[in-house]
Amino acid sequence: MKEVNFKLNVQEVGVLLSALQLLELTEENYIAKEYGSVAALYDRLNEVWEKMDTSETGIRNDVVPSF
């Protein structure tokens, strides 16, 4: 199986984005070796998240990611 599609709500996407922001450089490098760019995944998830209704999440839109 190469791809799988599944639904995530806005809070779940927010959790993933937050987790990606909290990675240490060594963890990011390991993930990049094994699976691919963390920054690219963050950008894809963030693009989706920005299109979602985030009015009920309490997540601040003005936080700039570290990537």
C-alpha positions as CSV (number, residue, x, y, z in Angstrom):
1,M,0.0,0.0,0.0
2,K,1.5,3.4,-1.0
3,E,-1.2,5.8,0.2
4,V,-4.1,5.8,2.6
5,N,-6.7,8.5,3.0
6,F,-8.4,9.2,6.3
7,K,-10.2,12.0,8.0
8,L,-8.7,14.2,10.7
9,N,-10.5,17.0,12.5
10,V,-9.0,20.5,13.0
11,Q,-7.7,19.6,16.5
12,E,-5.9,16.5,15.3
13,V,-4.2,18.4,12.6
14,G,-3.2,21.0,15.1
15,V,-1.7,18.4,17.4
16,L,0.4,17.1,14.5
17,L,1.6,20.6,13.6
18,S,2.5,21.3,17.2
19,A,4.4,18.0,17.5
20,L,6.3,18.8,14.3
21,Q,7.3,22.2,15.7
22,L,8.6,20.6,18.9
23,L,11.0,18.2,17.3
24,E,14.7,18.6,18.1
25,L,17.1,18.8,15.2
26,T,18.4,15.3,15.8
27,E,14.9,13.9,15.7
28,E,14.1,15.9,12.6
29,N,17.3,14.5,10.9
30,Y,16.3,11.0,11.8
31,I,12.8,11.4,10.4
32,A,14.2,12.9,7.2
33,K,16.5,9.9,6.7
34,E,13.8,7.4,7.3
35,Y,10.7,9.0,5.9
36,G,11.3,12.4,4.3
37,S,11.3,16.1,5.1
38,V,9.6,17.3,8.2
39,A,9.3,20.8,6.8
40,A,7.6,19.5,3.7
41,L,5.1,17.5,5.8
42,Y,4.5,20.5,8.1
43,D,3.8,22.8,5.0
44,R,1.3,20.3,3.6
45,L,-0.5,19.9,6.9
46,N,-0.4,23.6,7.5
47,E,-2.0,24.3,4.1
48,V,-4.8,21.9,5.0
49,W,-5.2,23.4,8.5
50,E,-5.4,26.9,7.2
51,K,-8.5,25.9,5.1
52,M,-10.2,24.3,8.1
53,D,-12.6,26.1,10.5
54,T,-10.3,26.8,13.4
55,S,-12.7,29.1,15.3
56,E,-13.3,26.6,18.0
57,T,-9.8,25.3,18.6
58,G,-8.1,28.1,20.6
59,I,-5.1,27.7,18.3
60,R,-3.5,31.0,17.5
61,N,-3.1,31.7,13.8
62,D,-0.4,34.3,14.4
63,V,2.3,31.8,15.6
64,V,5.1,31.6,13.1
65,P,6.5,28.0,12.7
66,S,10.2,27.5,13.2
67,F,10.7,25.9,9.8
